[in-house]
């Protein structure tokens, strides 16, 4: 449940980020809006949505988590696209790449390290914030916190913490491995910089 908002956030951040990279004047207002949304406490947003989406409904948790993921991913998409060296863009044009092929084969490809870095932060944040969804009846690992708190029994609380941290670390590891496969040059450059 906690990774679906990250996927939706990425699917929204990609086109928005591409537009913002092409039209920088749009980026600042959008960044302010999404940073403001990100600053809102998750529990408060969940509570505000309950009258509209229902208590215990998936949408009550998914909507805020998607906006949080979008707020984290939009800057990484924009910076990732902007990071493509102009010489690389010009080389793609010289090789006959059209705008779409240049975007997909060159710009997005060179943005992979940025995108994965953003995905790592968004995924770990989403996993930890999804636990708060238990407070509005959504269940999940957050239920262990509520159960332990209601019974003043720390074992379920500690188990919930361990499981959430383990899940976050596992997802982070998978994303690191994906980056190594998708952008092996970034790993070599990182090693050379040390």
Order of alpha helices (4+ residues) and beta strands (2+ residues): alpha-alpha-alpha-alpha-alpha-alpha-alpha-alpha-alpha
